[in-house]
């Protein structure tokens, strides 16, 4: 096994030394070379500015009691060797020929993101890079000191590094849905950034290699209108949080970006359950004690809003009012029964 961490490998290219430009070079190649030379000249100054900015940020955080994340002591203790997590995740970097330089730069950034997530985890996963040669390695060498990271670098393919029966290649085209993670297995993430130009490539390579393959249970827990192809760092973060004990649905909603428009799937209630919910529960009904009922005082009834009352038959009303006035004729003045003086008759009733 070719381990890049070993001291026997002396083929590392020195970034500060650029080859002499060939005589026949296009304008684009010359411009790219000049840009690279300028970047190398300003790299030390840029690094110094970054350190000053980080120092000021830490001082501001201490003055305002803000958290800056894990301390350096914690990061030194939090290593893969000391971790209780035995789950192994490797990124297959055998797709250099299918990507342009811009996509390889994006791939490197996603790998840096994976390293940061694993470095700050309470129980880091066993993280490695396989097929670490060619353009991917050249792009990683721009980051000074990467060989000292807590990552296992392998120039050989994953199929030659890990046992074949323990390998599970993650691909969205697979029909095998992963329900739970097996901590004694090796999960392979395809290091391909192609904007879906080579659809199904990882699944094809897994089938040709004769290794197991599977996909994350996105359909079981989420409704997504966008395509279900995730970036490398998103897949890595999902595996990391699942290894820490979180549920699939919680992790998906937390990790996936808003552009995916992911919504949780609500369990559909059957018609029988709906009808059962609508039926009254006789056993839980509260009995009414008739003996404790409160009598209603007719004299203290609430007055009726005339504007909200229902239309009344005037002929029947006149007759009722006339009878009431005749009964109280001894104590009250005689009421006129003419329909034009209904207001006066009503005053007799009150």
DOKE-556941 format. One record per residue (C-alpha): residue in three letters; x, y, z. Coordinates in Angstrom, 3 decimals. Layout:
<resn ALA | xx X | yy Y | zz Z>
...
This chain:
<resn UNK | xx 0.000 | yy 0.000 | zz 0.000>
<resn UNK | xx 1.331 | yy 3.383 | zz -0.999>
<resn UNK | xx 0.872 | yy 5.664 | zz 1.992>
<resn UNK | xx 1.403 | yy 9.329 | zz 1.196>
<resn UNK | xx 2.112 | yy 10.037 | zz 4.869>
<resn UNK | xx 5.303 | yy 7.934 | zz 4.704>
<resn UNK | xx 8.672 | yy 9.646 | zz 4.443>
<resn UNK | xx 9.732 | yy 7.403 | zz 1.568>
<resn UNK | xx 7.646 | yy 9.321 | zz -0.929>
<resn UNK | xx 9.874 | yy 12.137 | zz -2.178>
<resn UNK | xx 7.802 | yy 13.130 | zz -5.178>
<resn UNK | xx 6.045 | yy 16.111 | zz -3.600>
<resn UNK | xx 6.188 | yy 19.119 | zz -5.862>
<resn UNK | xx 7.485 | yy 22.311 | zz -4.290>
<resn UNK | xx 4.857 | yy 24.970 | zz -4.839>
<resn UNK | xx 7.312 | yy 27.856 | zz -4.808>
<resn UNK | xx 9.247 | yy 26.502 | zz -7.747>
<resn UNK | xx 7.523 | yy 27.001 | zz -11.070>
<resn UNK | xx 8.841 | yy 25.509 | zz -14.298>
<resn UNK | xx 10.065 | yy 27.781 | zz -17.018>
<resn UNK | xx 7.278 | yy 28.706 | zz -19.437>
<resn UNK | xx 7.604 | yy 26.895 | zz -22.761>
<resn UNK | xx 8.225 | yy 28.872 | zz -25.873>
<resn UNK | xx 4.910 | yy 27.915 | zz -27.495>
<resn UNK | xx 2.181 | yy 28.919 | zz -25.038>
<resn UNK | xx -1.268 | yy 30.308 | zz -25.646>
<resn UNK | xx -2.428 | yy 33.569 | zz -24.125>
<resn UNK | xx -4.733 | yy 31.760 | zz -21.734>
<resn UNK | xx -1.955 | yy 29.470 | zz -20.487>
<resn UNK | xx 0.422 | yy 32.409 | zz -20.081>
<resn UNK | xx -2.204 | yy 34.367 | zz -18.164>
<resn UNK | xx -2.830 | yy 31.401 | zz -15.884>
<resn UNK | xx 0.892 | yy 30.998 | zz -15.222>
<resn UNK | xx 1.286 | yy 34.681 | zz -14.374>
<resn UNK | xx -1.689 | yy 34.482 | zz -12.042>
<resn UNK | xx -0.146 | yy 31.502 | zz -10.283>
<resn UNK | xx 3.188 | yy 33.328 | zz -9.921>
<resn UNK | xx 1.481 | yy 36.376 | zz -8.445>
<resn UNK | xx -0.419 | yy 34.189 | zz -6.001>
<resn UNK | xx 2.812 | yy 32.576 | zz -4.804>
<resn UNK | xx 4.428 | yy 35.964 | zz -4.254>
<resn UNK | xx 1.514 | yy 37.253 | zz -2.180>
<resn UNK | xx 0.834 | yy 34.029 | zz -0.296>
<resn UNK | xx 3.003 | yy 34.816 | zz 2.740>
<resn UNK | xx 1.547 | yy 38.327 | zz 3.052>
<resn UNK | xx -1.978 | yy 36.959 | zz 2.743>
<resn UNK | xx -1.256 | yy 34.362 | zz 5.406>
<resn UNK | xx 0.041 | yy 37.077 | zz 7.728>
<resn UNK | xx -3.108 | yy 39.154 | zz 7.237>
<resn UNK | xx -5.229 | yy 36.110 | zz 7.999>
<resn UNK | xx -3.370 | yy 35.518 | zz 11.262>
<resn UNK | xx -3.805 | yy 39.140 | zz 12.329>
<resn UNK | xx -7.505 | yy 38.996 | zz 11.508>
<resn UNK | xx -7.910 | yy 35.750 | zz 13.465>
<resn UNK | xx -6.093 | yy 37.266 | zz 16.452>
<resn UNK | xx -8.396 | yy 40.288 | zz 16.420>
<resn UNK | xx -11.421 | yy 38.022 | zz 16.156>
<resn UNK | xx -10.347 | yy 36.020 | zz 19.217>
<resn UNK | xx -9.709 | yy 39.202 | zz 21.205>
<resn UNK | xx -13.154 | yy 40.550 | zz 20.317>
<resn UNK | xx -14.765 | yy 37.256 | zz 21.308>
<resn UNK | xx -13.043 | yy 37.239 | zz 24.710>
<resn UNK | xx -14.084 | yy 40.835 | zz 25.382>
<resn UNK | xx -17.743 | yy 40.091 | zz 24.554>
<resn UNK | xx -17.939 | yy 36.547 | zz 26.018>
<resn UNK | xx -18.552 | yy 34.973 | zz 22.607>
<resn UNK | xx -17.840 | yy 31.360 | zz 21.740>
<resn UNK | xx -15.242 | yy 30.569 | zz 19.097>
<resn UNK | xx -15.873 | yy 26.837 | zz 19.032>
<resn UNK | xx -13.585 | yy 24.096 | zz 20.326>
<resn UNK | xx -10.293 | yy 25.123 | zz 21.870>
<resn UNK | xx -6.899 | yy 24.039 | zz 20.581>
<resn UNK | xx -6.510 | yy 21.645 | zz 23.506>
<resn UNK | xx -9.766 | yy 19.932 | zz 22.568>
<resn UNK | xx -8.755 | yy 19.689 | zz 18.918>
<resn UNK | xx -5.436 | yy 18.115 | zz 19.864>
<resn UNK | xx -7.184 | yy 15.473 | zz 21.949>
<resn UNK | xx -9.955 | yy 14.864 | zz 19.400>
<resn UNK | xx -8.216 | yy 12.546 | zz 16.950>
<resn UNK | xx -9.293 | yy 9.540 | zz 14.913>
<resn UNK | xx -7.024 | yy 7.274 | zz 16.947>
<resn UNK | xx -8.643 | yy 8.336 | zz 20.217>
<resn UNK | xx -12.194 | yy 8.342 | zz 18.833>
<resn UNK | xx -14.799 | yy 5.803 | zz 19.897>
<resn UNK | xx -16.308 | yy 5.875 | zz 16.400>
<resn UNK | xx -15.068 | yy 3.083 | zz 14.140>
<resn UNK | xx -17.080 | yy 4.096 | zz 11.074>
<resn UNK | xx -14.777 | yy 4.582 | zz 8.072>
<resn UNK | xx -15.543 | yy 7.073 | zz 5.299>
<resn UNK | xx -13.272 | yy 7.515 | zz 2.297>
<resn UNK | xx -13.455 | yy 9.802 | zz -0.731>
<resn UNK | xx -12.622 | yy 8.194 | zz -4.058>
<resn UNK | xx -10.373 | yy 10.611 | zz -6.001>
<resn UNK | xx -10.142 | yy 8.650 | zz -9.223>
<resn UNK | xx -12.144 | yy 11.101 | zz -11.342>
<resn UNK | xx -9.491 | yy 13.707 | zz -12.154>
<resn UNK | xx -9.750 | yy 13.174 | zz -15.901>
<resn UNK | xx -13.495 | yy 13.904 | zz -15.846>
<resn UNK | xx -13.153 | yy 17.337 | zz -14.220>
<resn UNK | xx -11.780 | yy 20.683 | zz -15.280>
<resn UNK | xx -9.456 | yy 22.679 | zz -13.036>
<resn UNK | xx -12.294 | yy 24.766 | zz -11.645>
<resn UNK | xx -14.217 | yy 21.647 | zz -10.566>
<resn UNK | xx -11.098 | yy 20.159 | zz -8.981>
<resn UNK | xx -10.708 | yy 23.364 | zz -6.955>
<resn UNK | xx -14.309 | yy 22.960 | zz -5.778>
<resn UNK | xx -13.574 | yy 19.343 | zz -4.893>
<resn UNK | xx -10.636 | yy 20.450 | zz -2.755>
<resn UNK | xx -12.819 | yy 22.946 | zz -0.892>
<resn UNK | xx -15.375 | yy 20.246 | zz -0.147>
<resn UNK | xx -12.622 | yy 17.986 | zz 1.174>
<resn UNK | xx -11.424 | yy 20.822 | zz 3.435>
<resn UNK | xx -14.976 | yy 21.182 | zz 4.701>
<resn UNK | xx -15.143 | yy 17.446 | zz 5.474>
<resn UNK | xx -11.868 | yy 17.635 | zz 7.377>
<resn UNK | xx -13.119 | yy 20.606 | zz 9.421>
<resn UNK | xx -16.357 | yy 18.823 | zz 10.335>
<resn UNK | xx -14.546 | yy 15.662 | zz 11.375>
<resn UNK | xx -11.886 | yy 17.598 | zz 13.279>
<resn UNK | xx -14.467 | yy 19.409 | zz 15.403>
<resn UNK | xx -16.644 | yy 16.367 | zz 16.081>
<resn UNK | xx -16.795 | yy 14.853 | zz 19.560>
<resn UNK | xx -16.143 | yy 11.401 | zz 18.062>
<resn UNK | xx -14.432 | yy 11.798 | zz 14.665>
<resn UNK | xx -14.981 | yy 9.182 | zz 11.985>
<resn UNK | xx -12.102 | yy 7.324 | zz 10.358>
<resn UNK | xx -11.581 | yy 9.656 | zz 7.385>
<resn UNK | xx -9.359 | yy 8.878 | zz 4.407>
<resn UNK | xx -8.663 | yy 9.868 | zz 0.807>
<resn UNK | xx -8.002 | yy 7.121 | zz -1.744>
<resn UNK | xx -6.671 | yy 7.486 | zz -5.281>
<resn UNK | xx -4.836 | yy 10.570 | zz -4.003>
<resn UNK | xx -2.728 | yy 11.319 | zz -7.067>
<resn UNK | xx -2.697 | yy 13.598 | zz -10.096>
<resn UNK | xx -4.621 | yy 16.854 | zz -10.217>
<resn UNK | xx -6.404 | yy 16.289 | zz -6.889>
<resn UNK | xx -3.116 | yy 15.978 | zz -5.060>
<resn UNK | xx -1.606 | yy 18.941 | zz -6.894>
<resn UNK | xx -4.591 | yy 21.055 | zz -5.861>
<resn UNK | xx -4.292 | yy 19.909 | zz -2.244>
<resn UNK | xx -0.600 | yy 20.812 | zz -2.150>
<resn UNK | xx -1.549 | yy 24.474 | zz -2.366>
<resn UNK | xx -2.523 | yy 24.157 | zz 1.304>
<resn UNK | xx 0.735 | yy 24.065 | zz 3.224>
<resn UNK | xx 0.877 | yy 21.439 | zz 5.954>
<resn UNK | xx -1.980 | yy 19.292 | zz 4.672>
<resn UNK | xx 0.163 | yy 16.172 | zz 5.100>
<resn UNK | xx 0.015 | yy 16.730 | zz 8.880>
<resn UNK | xx -3.776 | yy 16.621 | zz 8.963>
<resn UNK | xx -5.578 | yy 13.885 | zz 10.841>
<resn UNK | xx -6.527 | yy 12.196 | zz 7.562>
<resn UNK | xx -5.270 | yy 8.962 | zz 6.005>
<resn UNK | xx -3.924 | yy 9.601 | zz 2.492>
<resn UNK | xx -3.636 | yy 6.682 | zz 0.078>
<resn UNK | xx -2.408 | yy 6.832 | zz -3.509>
<resn UNK | xx -3.974 | yy 3.436 | zz -4.247>
<resn UNK | xx -7.627 | yy 2.821 | zz -5.045>
<resn UNK | xx -10.090 | yy 2.071 | zz -2.261>
<resn UNK | xx -10.519 | yy -1.461 | zz -3.620>
<resn UNK | xx -6.853 | yy -2.170 | zz -2.807>
<resn UNK | xx -6.879 | yy -0.488 | zz 0.595>
<resn UNK | xx -9.970 | yy -1.937 | zz 2.293>
<resn UNK | xx -11.568 | yy -5.417 | zz 2.334>
<resn UNK | xx -13.899 | yy -5.830 | zz -0.622>
<resn UNK | xx -16.716 | yy -7.363 | zz 1.431>
<resn UNK | xx -16.752 | yy -4.339 | zz 3.766>
<resn UNK | xx -17.030 | yy -1.652 | zz 1.077>
<resn UNK | xx -20.340 | yy 0.177 | zz 0.416>
<resn UNK | xx -20.249 | yy 2.734 | zz -2.405>
<resn UNK | xx -22.736 | yy 5.591 | zz -1.901>
<resn UNK | xx -24.603 | yy 6.504 | zz -5.092>
<resn UNK | xx -28.020 | yy 8.037 | zz -5.677>
<resn UNK | xx -28.745 | yy 5.623 | zz -8.546>
<resn UNK | xx -28.602 | yy 2.560 | zz -6.317>
<resn UNK | xx -31.799 | yy 0.657 | zz -5.503>
<resn UNK | xx -30.444 | yy -0.379 | zz -2.098>
<resn UNK | xx -31.683 | yy 1.996 | zz 0.607>
<resn UNK | xx -29.446 | yy 2.327 | zz 3.661>
<resn UNK | xx -31.611 | yy 2.074 | zz 6.784>
<resn UNK | xx -28.764 | yy 2.124 | zz 9.326>
<resn UNK | xx -25.001 | yy 2.523 | zz 9.292>
<resn UNK | xx -22.739 | yy -0.474 | zz 9.814>
<resn UNK | xx -19.738 | yy 0.682 | zz 11.822>
<resn UNK | xx -17.539 | yy -2.161 | zz 10.627>
<resn UNK | xx -18.005 | yy -1.170 | zz 6.967>
<resn UNK | xx -16.261 | yy 1.383 | zz 4.735>
<resn UNK | xx -18.498 | yy 3.956 | zz 3.034>
<resn UNK | xx -17.100 | yy 5.364 | zz -0.199>
<resn UNK | xx -18.076 | yy 8.832 | zz -1.476>
<resn UNK | xx -17.321 | yy 9.541 | zz -5.115>
<resn UNK | xx -15.013 | yy 12.562 | zz -5.420>
<resn UNK | xx -16.654 | yy 13.830 | zz -8.586>
<resn UNK | xx -17.793 | yy 17.426 | zz -9.135>
<resn UNK | xx -19.279 | yy 17.447 | zz -12.630>
<resn UNK | xx -22.660 | yy 19.225 | zz -12.236>
<resn UNK | xx -24.421 | yy 16.000 | zz -13.267>
<resn UNK | xx -22.514 | yy 15.771 | zz -16.559>
<resn UNK | xx -21.519 | yy 12.142 | zz -15.879>
<resn UNK | xx -24.735 | yy 10.810 | zz -14.413>
<resn UNK | xx -24.540 | yy 7.320 | zz -12.950>
<resn UNK | xx -20.745 | yy 7.118 | zz -13.106>
<resn UNK | xx -20.256 | yy 6.126 | zz -9.449>
<resn UNK | xx -22.954 | yy 3.453 | zz -9.681>
<resn UNK | xx -21.370 | yy 2.075 | zz -12.844>
<resn UNK | xx -17.913 | yy 1.845 | zz -11.250>
<resn UNK | xx -19.316 | yy 0.168 | zz -8.132>
<resn UNK | xx -21.066 | yy -2.479 | zz -10.235>
<resn UNK | xx -17.947 | yy -3.070 | zz -12.325>
<resn UNK | xx -15.797 | yy -3.387 | zz -9.188>
<resn UNK | xx -18.242 | yy -5.896 | zz -7.687>
<resn UNK | xx -18.713 | yy -4.012 | zz -4.417>
<resn UNK | xx -21.901 | yy -3.263 | zz -2.550>
<resn UNK | xx -23.626 | yy 0.032 | zz -3.181>
<resn UNK | xx -26.471 | yy 1.963 | zz -1.547>
<resn UNK | xx -28.190 | yy 5.319 | zz -1.271>
<resn UNK | xx -29.366 | yy 7.483 | zz 1.605>
<resn UNK | xx -33.069 | yy 7.174 | zz 2.571>
<resn UNK | xx -34.082 | yy 10.608 | zz 1.297>
<resn UNK | xx -37.369 | yy 9.406 | zz -0.235>
<resn UNK | xx -38.482 | yy 7.835 | zz 3.025>
<resn UNK | xx -38.228 | yy 10.978 | zz 5.134>
<resn UNK | xx -38.350 | yy 13.959 | zz 2.758>
<resn UNK | xx -40.301 | yy 15.403 | zz -0.130>
<resn UNK | xx -37.881 | yy 17.044 | zz -2.558>
<resn UNK | xx -38.590 | yy 18.816 | zz -5.820>
<resn UNK | xx -34.888 | yy 19.160 | zz -6.674>
<resn UNK | xx -32.641 | yy 16.284 | zz -7.727>
<resn UNK | xx -31.349 | yy 14.056 | zz -4.969>
<resn UNK | xx -27.647 | yy 14.335 | zz -5.839>
<resn UNK | xx -25.806 | yy 15.826 | zz -2.854>
<resn UNK | xx -22.373 | yy 17.401 | zz -2.567>
<resn UNK | xx -19.477 | yy 15.521 | zz -0.986>
<resn UNK | xx -19.410 | yy 17.579 | zz 2.206>
<resn UNK | xx -23.183 | yy 17.237 | zz 2.676>
<resn UNK | xx -22.989 | yy 13.446 | zz 2.432>
<resn UNK | xx -20.045 | yy 13.428 | zz 4.839>
<resn UNK | xx -21.867 | yy 15.639 | zz 7.352>
<resn UNK | xx -24.971 | yy 13.432 | zz 7.191>
<resn UNK | xx -22.920 | yy 10.315 | zz 7.940>
<resn UNK | xx -21.132 | yy 12.121 | zz 10.766>
<resn UNK | xx -24.326 | yy 13.261 | zz 12.492>
<resn UNK | xx -25.959 | yy 9.844 | zz 12.074>
<resn UNK | xx -22.909 | yy 8.251 | zz 13.690>
<resn UNK | xx -23.425 | yy 10.631 | zz 16.627>
<resn UNK | xx -26.933 | yy 9.282 | zz 17.217>
<resn UNK | xx -29.237 | yy 11.734 | zz 15.398>
<resn UNK | xx -32.199 | yy 10.511 | zz 13.327>
<resn UNK | xx -32.276 | yy 10.538 | zz 9.529>
<resn UNK | xx -35.068 | yy 13.097 | zz 9.244>
<resn UNK | xx -33.494 | yy 15.497 | zz 11.739>
<resn UNK | xx -30.139 | yy 15.298 | zz 9.980>
<resn UNK | xx -31.589 | yy 15.761 | zz 6.496>
<resn UNK | xx -33.519 | yy 18.872 | zz 7.504>
<resn UNK | xx -30.488 | yy 20.277 | zz 9.287>
<resn UNK | xx -27.850 | yy 19.592 | zz 6.633>
<resn UNK | xx -29.590 | yy 19.994 | zz 3.283>
<resn UNK | xx -29.554 | yy 23.549 | zz 1.875>
<resn UNK | xx -32.744 | yy 25.539 | zz 1.353>
<resn UNK | xx -32.443 | yy 25.320 | zz -2.428>
<resn UNK | xx -33.341 | yy 21.633 | zz -2.159>
<resn UNK | xx -36.768 | yy 22.685 | zz -0.796>
<resn UNK | xx -36.864 | yy 19.580 | zz 1.393>
<resn UNK | xx -40.020 | yy 19.049 | zz 3.463>
<resn UNK | xx -40.641 | yy 16.281 | zz 6.001>
<resn UNK | xx -43.086 | yy 13.558 | zz 5.047>
<resn UNK | xx -46.134 | yy 13.552 | zz 7.370>
<resn UNK | xx -47.650 | yy 10.062 | zz 7.884>
<resn UNK | xx -50.999 | yy 9.840 | zz 6.047>
<resn UNK | xx -53.888 | yy 8.967 | zz 8.364>
<resn UNK | xx -56.245 | yy 6.255 | zz 7.093>
<resn UNK | xx -59.998 | yy 6.818 | zz 6.699>
<resn UNK | xx -60.790 | yy 4.321 | zz 9.464>
<resn UNK | xx -58.585 | yy 6.264 | zz 11.874>
<resn UNK | xx -60.272 | yy 9.534 | zz 10.859>
<resn UNK | xx -63.747 | yy 8.065 | zz 11.466>
<resn UNK | xx -62.592 | yy 6.664 | zz 14.785>
<resn UNK | xx -61.377 | yy 10.108 | zz 15.832>
<resn UNK | xx -64.766 | yy 11.637 | zz 14.921>
<resn UNK | xx -66.773 | yy 9.179 | zz 17.079>
<resn UNK | xx -67.594 | yy 10.508 | zz 20.565>
<resn UNK | xx -66.119 | yy 8.616 | zz 23.444>
<resn UNK | xx -69.090 | yy 7.585 | zz 25.612>
<resn UNK | xx -66.890 | yy 6.326 | zz 28.415>
<resn UNK | xx -65.135 | yy 9.640 | zz 28.787>
<resn UNK | xx -68.359 | yy 11.710 | zz 28.704>
<resn UNK | xx -68.986 | yy 13.803 | zz 31.836>
<resn UNK | xx -72.418 | yy 13.073 | zz 33.531>
<resn UNK | xx -74.661 | yy 16.049 | zz 34.267>
<resn UNK | xx -76.025 | yy 16.429 | zz 37.793>
<resn UNK | xx -79.603 | yy 17.715 | zz 37.409>
<resn UNK | xx -79.952 | yy 18.450 | zz 41.113>
<resn UNK | xx -77.129 | yy 20.967 | zz 40.936>
<resn UNK | xx -78.554 | yy 22.936 | zz 38.057>
<resn UNK | xx -78.949 | yy 26.672 | zz 38.598>
<resn UNK | xx -82.505 | yy 28.074 | zz 38.188>
<resn UNK | xx -82.955 | yy 30.765 | zz 35.590>
<resn UNK | xx -84.353 | yy 34.102 | zz 36.701>
<resn UNK | xx -86.732 | yy 35.251 | zz 33.982>
<resn UNK | xx -86.764 | yy 38.820 | zz 35.262>
<resn UNK | xx -82.962 | yy 39.047 | zz 34.895>
<resn UNK | xx -82.818 | yy 37.855 | zz 31.338>
<resn UNK | xx -80.545 | yy 39.711 | zz 28.983>
<resn UNK | xx -82.140 | yy 42.337 | zz 26.765>
<resn UNK | xx -82.507 | yy 41.446 | zz 23.087>
<resn UNK | xx -80.701 | yy 43.425 | zz 20.436>
<resn UNK | xx -83.424 | yy 44.622 | zz 18.064>
<resn UNK | xx -81.012 | yy 44.869 | zz 15.149>
<resn UNK | xx -80.083 | yy 41.184 | zz 15.421>
<resn UNK | xx -83.609 | yy 39.783 | zz 16.011>
<resn UNK | xx -85.433 | yy 37.707 | zz 13.429>
<resn UNK | xx -88.394 | yy 39.282 | zz 11.559>
<resn UNK | xx -91.690 | yy 39.056 | zz 13.519>
<resn UNK | xx -95.258 | yy 38.750 | zz 12.259>
<resn UNK | xx -96.803 | yy 42.125 | zz 13.075>
<resn UNK | xx -100.385 | yy 40.802 | zz 13.136>
<resn UNK | xx -99.562 | yy 38.245 | zz 15.849>
<resn UNK | xx -97.621 | yy 40.787 | zz 17.813>
<resn UNK | xx -100.513 | yy 43.227 | zz 17.906>
<resn UNK | xx -102.852 | yy 40.561 | zz 19.259>
<resn UNK | xx -100.451 | yy 39.531 | zz 22.036>
<resn UNK | xx -99.822 | yy 43.117 | zz 23.073>
<resn UNK | xx -103.560 | yy 43.850 | zz 23.071>
<resn UNK | xx -104.270 | yy 41.011 | zz 25.470>
<resn UNK | xx -101.513 | yy 42.104 | zz 27.767>
<resn UNK | xx -102.827 | yy 45.625 | zz 27.891>
<resn UNK | xx -106.376 | yy 44.449 | zz 28.762>
<resn UNK | xx -105.065 | yy 42.494 | zz 31.735>
<resn UNK | xx -103.262 | yy 45.500 | zz 33.151>
<resn UNK | xx -106.004 | yy 48.027 | zz 32.437>
<resn UNK | xx -106.773 | yy 48.519 | zz 36.168>
<resn UNK | xx -103.310 | yy 49.795 | zz 37.041>
<resn UNK | xx -102.244 | yy 51.336 | zz 33.727>
<resn UNK | xx -103.878 | yy 53.652 | zz 31.242>
<resn UNK | xx -105.810 | yy 52.022 | zz 28.396>
<resn UNK | xx -103.611 | yy 51.196 | zz 25.470>
<resn UNK | xx -104.577 | yy 51.973 | zz 21.929>
<resn UNK | xx -104.694 | yy 48.805 | zz 19.765>
<resn UNK | xx -104.303 | yy 50.661 | zz 16.554>
<resn UNK | xx -101.306 | yy 49.400 | zz 14.536>
<resn UNK | xx -100.030 | yy 52.929 | zz 14.130>
<resn UNK | xx -99.373 | yy 53.149 | zz 17.914>
<resn UNK | xx -97.493 | yy 49.879 | zz 18.434>
<resn UNK | xx -94.717 | yy 51.728 | zz 20.201>
<resn UNK | xx -97.084 | yy 52.889 | zz 22.949>
<resn UNK | xx -98.494 | yy 49.400 | zz 23.336>
<resn UNK | xx -94.999 | yy 47.998 | zz 23.787>
<resn UNK | xx -94.421 | yy 50.514 | zz 26.554>
<resn UNK | xx -97.422 | yy 49.105 | zz 28.377>
<resn UNK | xx -95.847 | yy 45.664 | zz 28.427>
<resn UNK | xx -92.615 | yy 46.914 | zz 29.906>
